[in-house]
């Protein structure tokens, strides 16, 4: 899929998904303007983009409308991925999350509207479904965010759809399920299971499995997610919401089996789903998108990149118990 001559703005460009998307757009012929405040992203993720000659980077807070508006001039597409992630920090610092994920989204929407962009694609979160009861979970499922991160991402999505309805800004929202792959965050707070397990494997420590490990997740490879963003931008979809998932759901115990190593168990946490599993029929039918990377293939890729987690925090039971105190204090099943 080629996009010669198009200008794209990617917010969160130095982050995990944003950097992969930036590389994909450049490979397809786009010129890309990357925005990031580097709170989660790494400038090193953009090395290939910066060598391309078709990329410019701006370290900026996307909630600063005056700072970002000039950077949208002439843009055809905007991909809004900039956000604070993780559950526990959102419980501890809800105002920071509101500033980044809500104020930042509205600022990006206004900049895009003023610039007359042809399409904005938003990175929404499947966490909006909370403890879903229908599997696979369709886009029509009840919205029940359980913690501030999920809430702020859903408010962001609501704003995106509102700007589309009121101002006629062409928008698409993609609800992402359990994205993993190279360049996933290797430092900071206790978070995604892949990073936790890879650091533990490198250190020769047991995998800290939550509960009995039978809970399942719709692990979706980052390359497939990037292709969903590209398909959404290059489509006629407008005002639509699509789930982006792998087409399956996989037990944590299966991940442990594929990674290989000893296990220790930590207590099951309130407000955490037993299953995430996207119904992807809508995006398959509307955009012709489908995931291509199997779970087993994706895990092999992660093991090939395991050295990326050499300096990552190594979590143990005591450290996890301390890091998740707010989780147990505030969240309920």
ZANU-731608 format. One record per residue: residue number from 1; residue in three letters; chain; x, y, z of N, C-alpha, C in turn. Coordinates in steps of 0.05 Angstrom, whole numbers, padded with zeros to 5 digits. Layout:
REM residues N
   pos   code   unit     n_c1     n_c2     n_c3    ca_c1    ca_c2    ca_c3     c_c1     c_c2     c_c3
   NUM    ALA      A        X        Y        Z        X        Y        Z        X        Y        Z
...
//
This chain:
REM residues 333
   pos   code   unit     n_c1     n_c2     n_c3    ca_c1    ca_c2    ca_c3     c_c1     c_c2     c_c3
     1    UNK      A    00017   -00024    00000    00000    00000    00000    00018    00025    00000
     2    UNK      A    00016    00041   -00021    00034    00064   -00024    00018    00090   -00020
     3    UNK      A    00032    00110   -00008    00019    00136   -00002    00037    00159   -00011
     4    UNK      A    00049    00156   -00034    00067    00176   -00043    00055    00204   -00043
     5    UNK      A    00070    00223   -00031    00061    00251   -00031    00044    00259   -00007
     6    UNK      A    00035    00240    00009    00018    00247    00032    00035    00257    00055
     7    UNK      A    00024    00275    00071    00036    00285    00095    00020    00275    00119
     8    UNK      A    00033    00261    00137    00020    00250    00161    00032    00262    00186
     9    UNK      A    00015    00268    00206    00024    00275    00232    00019    00251    00251
    10    UNK      A    00039    00243    00265    00036    00221    00285    00043    00232    00312
    11    UNK      A    00023    00232    00330    00029    00239    00358    00037    00214    00373
    12    UNK      A    00055    00218    00392    00066    00194    00405    00084    00179    00387
    13    UNK      A    00098    00193    00369    00114    00180    00348    00137    00165    00359
    14    UNK      A    00148    00173    00382    00171    00159    00393    00164    00136    00410
    15    UNK      A    00138    00131    00414    00129    00109    00430    00129    00082    00416
    16    UNK      A    00119    00062    00430    00119    00035    00420    00105    00032    00393
    17    UNK      A    00078    00037    00393    00063    00034    00368    00069    00057    00349
    18    UNK      A    00072    00081    00360    00076    00104    00343    00101    00102    00326
    19    UNK      A    00123    00091    00337    00147    00089    00322    00145    00069    00299
    20    UNK      A    00131    00046    00305    00127    00027    00284    00109    00038    00262
    21    UNK      A    00088    00053    00270    00071    00066    00250    00086    00086    00233
    22    UNK      A    00103    00102    00246    00119    00121    00232    00137    00108    00210
    23    UNK      A    00150    00086    00218    00166    00071    00199    00149    00061    00175
    24    UNK      A    00126    00051    00182    00108    00040    00161    00099    00062    00141
    25    UNK      A    00092    00085    00152    00082    00106    00135    00105    00116    00116
    26    UNK      A    00129    00119    00127    00151    00127    00111    00157    00107    00089
    27    UNK      A    00156    00081    00096    00161    00060    00077    00140    00061    00054
    28    UNK      A    00116    00070    00061    00095    00073    00041    00095    00098    00025
    29    UNK      A    00115    00116    00030    00117    00140    00014    00108    00165    00028
    30    UNK      A    00100    00164    00053    00091    00188    00067    00115    00205    00076
    31    UNK      A    00110    00230    00079    00127    00247    00096    00113    00249    00123
    32    UNK      A    00128    00247    00144    00116    00245    00171    00127    00267    00189
    33    UNK      A    00109    00280    00204    00115    00298    00225    00109    00284    00251
    34    UNK      A    00130    00279    00268    00126    00264    00292    00126    00283    00316
    35    UNK      A    00106    00279    00334    00103    00295    00359    00105    00276    00382
    36    UNK      A    00120    00284    00403    00122    00267    00427    00135    00284    00449
    37    UNK      A    00126    00281    00474    00140    00295    00496    00161    00277    00509
    38    UNK      A    00165    00253    00499    00185    00234    00508    00181    00225    00537
    39    UNK      A    00157    00227    00547    00151    00217    00574    00150    00187    00575
    40    UNK      A    00141    00175    00553    00141    00146    00550    00158    00136    00527
    41    UNK      A    00159    00152    00506    00174    00144    00482    00204    00148    00484
    42    UNK      A    00218    00137    00465    00247    00139    00464    00256    00149    00437
    43    UNK      A    00272    00170    00436    00281    00181    00411    00295    00159    00394
    44    UNK      A    00308    00140    00408    00322    00119    00393    00303    00102    00376
    45    UNK      A    00277    00101    00383    00258    00087    00366    00255    00099    00339
    46    UNK      A    00264    00123    00335    00260    00138    00310    00285    00140    00293
    47    UNK      A    00305    00124    00299    00330    00126    00284    00326    00121    00255
    48    UNK      A    00311    00101    00248    00307    00095    00219    00291    00117    00206
    49    UNK      A    00271    00127    00220    00254    00149    00209    00271    00174    00203
    50    UNK      A    00289    00180    00222    00305    00204    00219    00326    00201    00197
    51    UNK      A    00334    00177    00191    00352    00173    00169    00339    00174    00142
    52    UNK      A    00312    00173    00142    00298    00171    00116    00297    00197    00101
    53    UNK      A    00301    00220    00114    00298    00245    00101    00270    00255    00097
    54    UNK      A    00251    00239    00106    00222    00247    00103    00208    00247    00130
    55    UNK      A    00224    00255    00150    00213    00256    00178    00224    00280    00193
    56    UNK      A    00206    00294    00207    00215    00315    00226    00202    00309    00253
    57    UNK      A    00218    00314    00274    00209    00308    00301    00206    00334    00317
    58    UNK      A    00185    00335    00333    00181    00358    00351    00175    00348    00379
    59    UNK      A    00192    00355    00398    00187    00348    00426    00167    00369    00437
    60    UNK      A    00142    00361    00443    00121    00379    00449    00099    00365    00465
    61    UNK      A    00086    00380    00482    00062    00370    00496    00038    00374    00477
    62    UNK      A    00025    00352    00469    00003    00355    00450   -00021    00370    00462
    63    UNK      A   -00022    00373    00488   -00044    00389    00500   -00040    00419    00496
    64    UNK      A   -00016    00427    00486   -00010    00455    00481   -00019    00462    00453
    65    UNK      A   -00043    00472    00450   -00055    00477    00423   -00039    00497    00408
    66    UNK      A   -00028    00518    00421   -00013    00538    00407    00013    00527    00396
    67    UNK      A    00025    00508    00410    00050    00497    00402    00047    00477    00379
    68    UNK      A    00025    00462    00379    00023    00441    00359    00008    00450    00333
    69    UNK      A   -00009    00470    00335   -00025    00478    00311   -00008    00483    00286
    70    UNK      A    00014    00497    00288    00029    00502    00263    00040    00476    00251
    71    UNK      A    00044    00456    00267    00056    00431    00258    00037    00414    00241
    72    UNK      A    00011    00421    00241   -00009    00406    00226   -00014    00418    00198
    73    UNK      A   -00001    00440    00192   -00006    00453    00166   -00001    00434    00143
    74    UNK      A   -00020    00432    00125   -00017    00415    00101   -00020    00386    00105
    75    UNK      A   -00026    00377    00130   -00028    00348    00135   -00052    00336    00122
    76    UNK      A   -00048    00312    00110   -00070    00296    00100   -00083    00279    00121
    77    UNK      A   -00065    00266    00137   -00075    00247    00157   -00063    00255    00184
    78    UNK      A   -00078    00250    00205   -00068    00252    00233   -00073    00226    00247
    79    UNK      A   -00052    00215    00260   -00055    00191    00276   -00049    00199    00305
    80    UNK      A   -00070    00197    00322   -00066    00206    00349   -00062    00183    00368
    81    UNK      A   -00036    00179    00376   -00029    00157    00394   -00018    00167    00420
    82    UNK      A   -00011    00192    00422    00001    00202    00447   -00018    00199    00470
    83    UNK      A   -00008    00186    00492   -00025    00182    00516   -00007    00171    00538
    84    UNK      A   -00016    00175    00562   -00005    00161    00585   -00019    00134    00588
    85    UNK      A   -00004    00113    00594   -00015    00086    00596   -00011    00076    00624
    86    UNK      A   -00020    00051    00629   -00017    00036    00653   -00039    00042    00674
    87    UNK      A   -00045    00022    00689   -00068    00023    00707   -00061    00038    00733
    88    UNK      A   -00041    00028    00748   -00036    00038    00775   -00029    00068    00774
    89    UNK      A   -00011    00077    00756   -00005    00106    00756   -00030    00123    00751
    90    UNK      A   -00049    00113    00735   -00073    00128    00730   -00090    00131    00755
    91    UNK      A   -00089    00111    00772   -00104    00113    00798   -00091    00133    00816
    92    UNK      A   -00064    00133    00816   -00049    00150    00833   -00048    00179    00824
    93    UNK      A   -00049    00183    00797   -00045    00210    00786   -00067    00216    00765
    94    UNK      A   -00092    00216    00773   -00114    00219    00753   -00113    00245    00738
    95    UNK      A   -00104    00267    00750   -00103    00292    00736   -00083    00292    00714
    96    UNK      A   -00060    00279    00718   -00040    00277    00697   -00052    00262    00673
    97    UNK      A   -00067    00241    00679   -00079    00225    00657   -00101    00241    00642
    98    UNK      A   -00116    00256    00657   -00136    00273    00644   -00123    00294    00626
    99    UNK      A   -00101    00306    00636   -00088    00326    00619   -00077    00313    00593
   100    UNK      A   -00064    00291    00596   -00052    00278    00572   -00073    00266    00554
   101    UNK      A   -00091    00250    00564   -00108    00234    00548   -00134    00247    00540
   102    UNK      A   -00143    00267    00555   -00167    00282    00548   -00160    00309    00536
   103    UNK      A   -00146    00326    00552   -00139    00352    00541   -00121    00349    00516
   104    UNK      A   -00103    00330    00517   -00086    00326    00494   -00102    00318    00469
   105    UNK      A   -00122    00301    00473   -00138    00292    00450   -00154    00315    00438
   106    UNK      A   -00167    00331    00456   -00182    00354    00446   -00165    00374    00432
   107    UNK      A   -00141    00378    00442   -00122    00396    00429   -00114    00386    00401
   108    UNK      A   -00109    00360    00399   -00102    00349    00373   -00126    00351    00353
   109    UNK      A   -00150    00346    00363   -00174    00348    00347   -00177    00377    00336
   110    UNK      A   -00173    00396    00353   -00175    00424    00344   -00154    00431    00324
   111    UNK      A   -00129    00423    00329   -00108    00428    00310   -00114    00415    00283
   112    UNK      A   -00125    00391    00283   -00132    00377    00258   -00155    00391    00244
   113    UNK      A   -00175    00399    00259   -00198    00413    00247   -00189    00439    00234
   114    UNK      A   -00172    00455    00248   -00163    00480    00237   -00147    00477    00212
   115    UNK      A   -00132    00454    00211   -00115    00449    00188   -00130    00437    00165
   116    UNK      A   -00154    00428    00169   -00170    00416    00148   -00160    00389    00139
   117    UNK      A   -00150    00373    00159   -00139    00347    00151   -00161    00329    00140
   118    UNK      A   -00153    00310    00124   -00173    00293    00110   -00182    00269    00127
   119    UNK      A   -00166    00261    00147   -00175    00239    00165   -00158    00239    00190
   120    UNK      A   -00171    00234    00212   -00157    00230    00238   -00164    00202    00248
   121    UNK      A   -00143    00187    00255   -00147    00160    00266   -00137    00160    00295
   122    UNK      A   -00154    00152    00313   -00149    00153    00342   -00143    00125    00353
   123    UNK      A   -00123    00123    00370   -00116    00098    00384   -00133    00097    00410
   124    UNK      A   -00155    00083    00408   -00172    00079    00432   -00164    00053    00446
   125    UNK      A   -00177    00047    00468   -00169    00024    00484   -00192    00005    00489
   126    UNK      A   -00187   -00021    00487   -00207   -00041    00494   -00213   -00041    00524
   127    UNK      A   -00197   -00027    00540   -00203   -00025    00568   -00230   -00011    00574
   128    UNK      A   -00241    00002    00553   -00267    00015    00557   -00289   -00005    00563
   129    UNK      A   -00284   -00031    00556   -00305   -00051    00561   -00305   -00061    00589
   130    UNK      A   -00284   -00055    00605   -00283   -00064    00633   -00283   -00094    00634
   131    UNK      A   -00299   -00105    00652   -00302   -00134    00655   -00323   -00143    00636
   132    UNK      A   -00316   -00147    00611   -00335   -00154    00591   -00348   -00181    00597
   133    UNK      A   -00372   -00185    00588   -00387   -00210    00593   -00394   -00224    00567
   134    UNK      A   -00387   -00212    00544   -00394   -00224    00518   -00368   -00228    00503
   135    UNK      A   -00364   -00253    00493   -00339   -00260    00479   -00345   -00276    00454
   136    UNK      A   -00332   -00269    00431   -00315   -00245    00429   -00332   -00220    00433
   137    UNK      A   -00319   -00198    00442   -00332   -00174    00450   -00336   -00155    00426
   138    UNK      A   -00361   -00148    00419   -00365   -00130    00396   -00364   -00101    00405
   139    UNK      A   -00363   -00084    00385   -00361   -00055    00390   -00387   -00045    00404
   140    UNK      A   -00408   -00060    00403   -00434   -00052    00415   -00436   -00060    00444
   141    UNK      A   -00415   -00073    00455   -00416   -00082    00483   -00417   -00057    00501
   142    UNK      A   -00426   -00062    00526   -00429   -00040    00545   -00401   -00028    00551
   143    UNK      A   -00401   -00002    00555   -00377    00013    00563   -00376    00014    00593
   144    UNK      A   -00354    00005    00605   -00353    00004    00634   -00324    00007    00643
   145    UNK      A   -00311    00030    00639   -00283    00034    00646   -00280    00031    00676
   146    UNK      A   -00259    00016    00685   -00256    00009    00713   -00235    00026    00728
   147    UNK      A   -00220    00042    00713   -00198    00058    00726   -00193    00082    00708
   148    UNK      A   -00179    00102    00718   -00177    00127    00704   -00164    00125    00676
   149    UNK      A   -00144    00108    00672   -00133    00105    00645   -00155    00098    00626
   150    UNK      A   -00171    00077    00632   -00192    00068    00614   -00213    00091    00610
   151    UNK      A   -00219    00105    00631   -00239    00126    00629   -00229    00149    00611
   152    UNK      A   -00204    00157    00615   -00194    00179    00599   -00191    00172    00569
   153    UNK      A   -00184    00147    00564   -00182    00138    00536   -00210    00138    00523
   154    UNK      A   -00230    00130    00539   -00258    00129    00528   -00268    00158    00524
   155    UNK      A   -00262    00176    00543   -00270    00204    00539   -00257    00215    00514
   156    UNK      A   -00232    00207    00510   -00218    00216    00486   -00232    00206    00461
   157    UNK      A   -00240    00180    00461   -00255    00170    00438   -00281    00184    00434
   158    UNK      A   -00295    00190    00456   -00320    00204    00454   -00316    00232    00442
   159    UNK      A   -00294    00245    00449   -00288    00271    00438   -00282    00269    00408
   160    UNK      A   -00267    00248    00400   -00261    00244    00372   -00287    00241    00356
   161    UNK      A   -00305    00224    00365   -00331    00221    00351   -00347    00246    00351
   162    UNK      A   -00346    00261    00373   -00361    00286    00375   -00351    00307    00355
   163    UNK      A   -00324    00309    00353   -00313    00328    00333   -00321    00319    00304
   164    UNK      A   -00322    00293    00300   -00331    00284    00274   -00360    00292    00268
   165    UNK      A   -00377    00289    00289   -00406    00295    00285   -00411    00324    00283
   166    UNK      A   -00399    00340    00300   -00406    00369    00302   -00391    00385    00280
   167    UNK      A   -00365    00379    00276   -00349    00395    00259   -00343    00383    00232
   168    UNK      A   -00353    00358    00228   -00348    00345    00202   -00320    00336    00197
   169    UNK      A   -00304    00333    00219   -00277    00322    00216   -00279    00292    00211
   170    UNK      A   -00267    00282    00189   -00268    00253    00184   -00251    00238    00205
   171    UNK      A   -00264    00220    00220   -00250    00207    00242   -00256    00177    00241
   172    UNK      A   -00237    00162    00252   -00240    00133    00257   -00226    00128    00284
   173    UNK      A   -00239    00111    00300   -00228    00103    00326   -00223    00073    00326
   174    UNK      A   -00199    00065    00334   -00191    00038    00335   -00187    00029    00364
   175    UNK      A   -00203    00010    00373   -00200    00000    00401   -00180   -00023    00401
   176    UNK      A   -00157   -00018    00412   -00135   -00037    00410   -00136   -00057    00434
   177    UNK      A   -00130   -00082    00428   -00130   -00104    00448   -00101   -00113    00452
   178    UNK      A   -00091   -00110    00476   -00066   -00123    00485   -00044   -00124    00464
   179    UNK      A   -00035   -00101    00456   -00014   -00099    00436    00013   -00106    00447
   180    UNK      A    00029   -00122    00432    00056   -00129    00441    00074   -00129    00416
   181    UNK      A    00100   -00128    00421    00120   -00129    00400    00145   -00115    00408
   182    UNK      A    00165   -00115    00390    00190   -00101    00396    00185   -00071    00401
   183    UNK      A    00201   -00059    00417    00200   -00031    00425    00179   -00025    00447
   184    UNK      A    00165   -00046    00456    00147   -00042    00479    00164   -00032    00502
   185    UNK      A    00152   -00016    00520    00166   -00003    00541    00183   -00022    00557
   186    UNK      A    00208   -00014    00562    00227   -00030    00577    00234   -00019    00605
   187    UNK      A    00221    00003    00613    00227    00015    00638    00202    00027    00650
   188    UNK      A    00204    00037    00675    00182    00051    00687    00166    00033    00705
   189    UNK      A    00139    00038    00706    00122    00025    00725    00116   -00004    00717
   190    UNK      A    00106   -00018    00737    00097   -00046    00733    00074   -00045    00713
   191    UNK      A    00076   -00061    00691    00056   -00059    00671    00052   -00085    00655
   192    UNK      A    00055   -00082    00628    00047   -00104    00610    00063   -00129    00615
   193    UNK      A    00049   -00152    00612    00060   -00178    00620    00085   -00185    00604
   194    UNK      A    00085   -00179    00578    00108   -00187    00562    00134   -00175    00573
   195    UNK      A    00134   -00149    00578    00158   -00136    00588    00167   -00147    00615
   196    UNK      A    00147   -00152    00632    00153   -00164    00659    00166   -00191    00656
   197    UNK      A    00155   -00208    00639    00165   -00235    00636    00192   -00236    00623
   198    UNK      A    00196   -00220    00602    00222   -00220    00588    00245   -00212    00606
   199    UNK      A    00240   -00191    00622    00261   -00182    00641    00266   -00204    00661
   200    UNK      A    00245   -00218    00671    00249   -00239    00690    00265   -00263    00677
   201    UNK      A    00259   -00269    00652    00273   -00291    00639    00302   -00285    00636
   202    UNK      A    00309   -00260    00628    00337   -00252    00626    00352   -00254    00652
   203    UNK      A    00338   -00247    00674    00350   -00247    00700    00350   -00275    00714
   204    UNK      A    00338   -00295    00700    00337   -00321    00712    00317   -00323    00735
   205    UNK      A    00298   -00306    00735    00278   -00305    00757    00252   -00318    00747
   206    UNK      A    00235   -00328    00766    00210   -00340    00757    00190   -00320    00747
   207    UNK      A    00173   -00329    00728    00152   -00312    00718    00131   -00308    00740
   208    UNK      A    00124   -00283    00745    00103   -00277    00766    00076   -00278    00753
   209    UNK      A    00063   -00301    00754    00037   -00306    00741    00015   -00297    00761
   210    UNK      A   -00003   -00281    00751   -00026   -00272    00767   -00046   -00294    00769
   211    UNK      A   -00055   -00300    00794   -00075   -00321    00798   -00064   -00348    00788
   212    UNK      A   -00081   -00364    00776   -00073   -00390    00767   -00063   -00390    00738
   213    UNK      A   -00063   -00367    00725   -00053   -00365    00697   -00072   -00374    00676
   214    UNK      A   -00097   -00381    00684   -00116   -00390    00664   -00130   -00367    00649
   215    UNK      A   -00127   -00342    00660   -00139   -00319    00646   -00127   -00316    00618
   216    UNK      A   -00143   -00306    00600   -00134   -00304    00572   -00134   -00275    00563
   217    UNK      A   -00117   -00270    00543   -00114   -00243    00532   -00113   -00245    00501
   218    UNK      A   -00124   -00225    00489   -00124   -00222    00460   -00098   -00208    00452
   219    UNK      A   -00075   -00223    00453   -00049   -00212    00447   -00048   -00206    00417
   220    UNK      A   -00043   -00181    00410   -00044   -00172    00382   -00017   -00160    00375
   221    UNK      A   -00005   -00170    00354    00023   -00162    00346    00022   -00134    00335
   222    UNK      A    00043   -00119    00342    00044   -00090    00334    00043   -00086    00304
   223    UNK      A    00055   -00104    00289    00055   -00100    00260    00026   -00102    00249
   224    UNK      A    00010   -00120    00260   -00018   -00121    00251   -00033   -00096    00259
   225    UNK      A   -00027   -00086    00283   -00041   -00061    00292   -00034   -00038    00273
   226    UNK      A   -00009   -00036    00266   -00001   -00014    00248   -00016   -00016    00221
   227    UNK      A   -00019   -00040    00211   -00034   -00043    00186   -00063   -00035    00189
   228    UNK      A   -00074   -00038    00213   -00102   -00029    00218   -00103    00001    00216
   229    UNK      A   -00083    00015    00228   -00083    00044    00226   -00081    00054    00197
   230    UNK      A   -00063    00041    00182   -00060    00048    00154   -00086    00043    00138
   231    UNK      A   -00098    00020    00142   -00123    00014    00128   -00145    00034    00135
   232    UNK      A   -00147    00042    00161   -00167    00062    00169   -00162    00089    00156
   233    UNK      A   -00137    00097    00155   -00131    00123    00142   -00137    00123    00113
   234    UNK      A   -00132    00101    00099   -00134    00100    00070   -00162    00090    00062
   235    UNK      A   -00182    00092    00080   -00209    00083    00074   -00228    00106    00072
   236    UNK      A   -00253    00100    00067   -00274    00120    00067   -00290    00119    00093
   237    UNK      A   -00281    00103    00112   -00296    00101    00138   -00296    00129    00151
   238    UNK      A   -00318    00135    00163   -00321    00161    00176   -00340    00159    00200
   239    UNK      A   -00330    00167    00224   -00346    00165    00248   -00349    00136    00258
   240    UNK      A   -00331    00119    00250   -00333    00091    00257   -00314    00083    00280
   241    UNK      A   -00322    00062    00294   -00306    00051    00315   -00301    00021    00308
   242    UNK      A   -00276    00013    00309   -00269   -00014    00302   -00251   -00026    00324
   243    UNK      A   -00258   -00051    00332   -00239   -00067    00348   -00215   -00076    00331
   244    UNK      A   -00192   -00077    00344   -00168   -00088    00331   -00157   -00109    00349
   245    UNK      A   -00160   -00134    00341   -00150   -00157    00357   -00138   -00178    00340
   246    UNK      A   -00128   -00199    00353   -00113   -00220    00339   -00130   -00241    00326
   247    UNK      A   -00155   -00242    00333   -00172   -00264    00323   -00173   -00287    00343
   248    UNK      A   -00160   -00285    00366   -00160   -00306    00385   -00156   -00295    00413
   249    UNK      A   -00155   -00313    00433   -00149   -00305    00460   -00132   -00327    00473
   250    UNK      A   -00111   -00320    00488   -00091   -00339    00495   -00085   -00339    00525
   251    UNK      A   -00084   -00362    00538   -00079   -00363    00567   -00051   -00353    00574
   252    UNK      A   -00049   -00340    00596   -00022   -00332    00606   -00004   -00357    00609
   253    UNK      A   -00017   -00379    00617   -00001   -00404    00619    00011   -00412    00592
   254    UNK      A   -00002   -00407    00570    00008   -00413    00544    00032   -00395    00538
   255    UNK      A    00031   -00370    00546    00053   -00352    00542    00078   -00362    00558
   256    UNK      A    00073   -00370    00583    00095   -00381    00599    00107   -00405    00586
   257    UNK      A    00090   -00422    00575    00100   -00447    00561    00118   -00439    00538
   258    UNK      A    00110   -00420    00522    00125   -00412    00498    00151   -00398    00506
   259    UNK      A    00151   -00382    00527    00175   -00369    00536    00194   -00388    00550
   260    UNK      A    00184   -00406    00566    00200   -00426    00579    00213   -00416    00604
   261    UNK      A    00206   -00427    00628    00218   -00418    00652    00201   -00425    00676
   262    UNK      A    00212   -00422    00701    00197   -00428    00725    00176   -00407    00731
   263    UNK      A    00157   -00414    00748    00134   -00396    00754    00131   -00393    00784
   264    UNK      A    00123   -00369    00792    00112   -00364    00818    00086   -00349    00815
   265    UNK      A    00069   -00350    00834    00042   -00338    00831    00039   -00315    00850
   266    UNK      A    00024   -00294    00839    00017   -00271    00855   -00013   -00269    00856
   267    UNK      A   -00025   -00256    00876   -00054   -00256    00879   -00069   -00244    00855
   268    UNK      A   -00092   -00256    00849   -00109   -00245    00828   -00119   -00218    00837
   269    UNK      A   -00121   -00199    00818   -00127   -00171    00824   -00155   -00164    00818
   270    UNK      A   -00168   -00147    00835   -00195   -00138    00829   -00196   -00121    00804
   271    UNK      A   -00219   -00122    00790   -00223   -00105    00767   -00207   -00113    00742
   272    UNK      A   -00195   -00137    00743   -00179   -00147    00721   -00195   -00169    00707
   273    UNK      A   -00199   -00167    00680   -00216   -00186    00667   -00203   -00214    00666
   274    UNK      A   -00221   -00234    00666   -00211   -00262    00662   -00205   -00267    00632
   275    UNK      A   -00217   -00251    00615   -00214   -00255    00586   -00216   -00228    00572
   276    UNK      A   -00198   -00224    00552   -00202   -00203    00532   -00202   -00217    00505
   277    UNK      A   -00221   -00211    00488   -00224   -00225    00462   -00241   -00207    00444
   278    UNK      A   -00228   -00196    00423   -00242   -00178    00406   -00258   -00192    00384
   279    UNK      A   -00282   -00182    00380   -00297   -00188    00356   -00287   -00170    00334
   280    UNK      A   -00274   -00180    00315   -00262   -00163    00294   -00277   -00165    00267
   281    UNK      A   -00301   -00175    00268   -00316   -00178    00243   -00322   -00151    00229
   282    UNK      A   -00326   -00130    00245   -00332   -00104    00233   -00309   -00093    00217
   283    UNK      A   -00285   -00094    00228   -00262   -00083    00214   -00254   -00100    00190
   284    UNK      A   -00258   -00126    00193   -00252   -00144    00171   -00270   -00138    00147
   285    UNK      A   -00296   -00134    00152   -00315   -00129    00131   -00312   -00101    00120
   286    UNK      A   -00309   -00081    00137   -00308   -00053    00127   -00282   -00045    00114
   287    UNK      A   -00260   -00054    00125   -00234   -00045    00116   -00217   -00067    00103
   288    UNK      A   -00227   -00092    00103   -00212   -00113    00091   -00186   -00120    00106
   289    UNK      A   -00186   -00112    00132   -00162   -00117    00148   -00165   -00144    00163
   290    UNK      A   -00143   -00158    00166   -00143   -00182    00183   -00115   -00186    00194
   291    UNK      A   -00113   -00196    00219   -00086   -00201    00230   -00072   -00223    00215
   292    UNK      A   -00045   -00221    00214   -00029   -00241    00199   -00010   -00256    00217
   293    UNK      A   -00002   -00244    00240    00019   -00256    00256    00006   -00273    00278
   294    UNK      A    00012   -00299    00278    00002   -00317    00299    00015   -00311    00326
   295    UNK      A    00002   -00319    00347    00013   -00315    00374    00041   -00328    00376
   296    UNK      A    00043   -00352    00366    00069   -00366    00367    00091   -00352    00352
   297    UNK      A    00084   -00341    00328    00103   -00326    00313    00112   -00300    00328
   298    UNK      A    00092   -00287    00339    00097   -00262    00354    00115   -00267    00378
   299    UNK      A    00111   -00288    00393    00128   -00295    00416    00156   -00300    00407
   300    UNK      A    00159   -00314    00384    00187   -00318    00374    00201   -00292    00368
   301    UNK      A    00186   -00273    00356    00198   -00247    00351    00206   -00233    00377
   302    UNK      A    00190   -00235    00397    00197   -00223    00423    00222   -00236    00435
   303    UNK      A    00224   -00262    00433    00248   -00276    00443    00273   -00268    00426
   304    UNK      A    00269   -00263    00400    00291   -00253    00384    00301   -00226    00393
   305    UNK      A    00283   -00210    00405    00290   -00183    00414    00293   -00181    00445
   306    UNK      A    00297   -00204    00458    00296   -00204    00487    00318   -00187    00500
   307    UNK      A    00340   -00183    00486    00361   -00166    00497    00352   -00137    00501
   308    UNK      A    00331   -00129    00488    00320   -00102    00492    00311   -00097    00520
   309    UNK      A    00306   -00119    00535    00296   -00117    00563    00318   -00122    00583
   310    UNK      A    00343   -00121    00574    00366   -00127    00591    00367   -00108    00615
   311    UNK      A    00361   -00083    00611    00362   -00062    00632    00335   -00057    00644
   312    UNK      A    00314   -00072    00637    00287   -00067    00647    00285   -00075    00676
   313    UNK      A    00266   -00064    00691    00263   -00072    00719    00255   -00101    00721
   314    UNK      A    00266   -00115    00741    00260   -00143    00745    00241   -00145    00770
   315    UNK      A    00217   -00151    00764    00196   -00151    00786    00195   -00178    00800
   316    UNK      A    00192   -00177    00826    00187   -00201    00842    00161   -00198    00857
   317    UNK      A    00154   -00218    00873    00128   -00217    00886    00126   -00193    00905
   318    UNK      A    00147   -00188    00920    00146   -00166    00939    00144   -00139    00925
   319    UNK      A    00159   -00136    00904    00158   -00111    00888    00131   -00106    00876
   320    UNK      A    00119   -00127    00865    00092   -00125    00853    00071   -00118    00874
   321    UNK      A    00073   -00131    00898    00054   -00125    00919    00056   -00096    00927
   322    UNK      A    00080   -00085    00928    00083   -00057    00935    00072   -00039    00913
   323    UNK      A    00078   -00045    00888    00071   -00029    00865    00041   -00028    00860
   324    UNK      A    00027   -00049    00869   -00002   -00051    00862   -00020   -00046    00886
   325    UNK      A   -00009   -00033    00907   -00026   -00027    00931   -00051   -00011    00923
   326    UNK      A   -00047    00009    00906   -00070    00026    00899   -00090    00010    00883
   327    UNK      A   -00081   -00009    00867   -00099   -00026    00852   -00118   -00041    00872
   328    UNK      A   -00107   -00054    00892   -00123   -00069    00911   -00141   -00050    00928
   329    UNK      A   -00131   -00026    00933   -00145   -00008    00950   -00170    00004    00937
   330    UNK      A   -00168    00011    00911   -00189    00026    00898   -00207    00010    00879
   331    UNK      A   -00196   -00012    00867   -00212   -00026    00847   -00228   -00048    00860
   332    UNK      A   -00251   -00053    00848   -00269   -00074    00857   -00277   -00091    00834
   333    UNK      A   -00283   -00116    00839   -00294   -00133    00819   -00323   -00126    00813
//
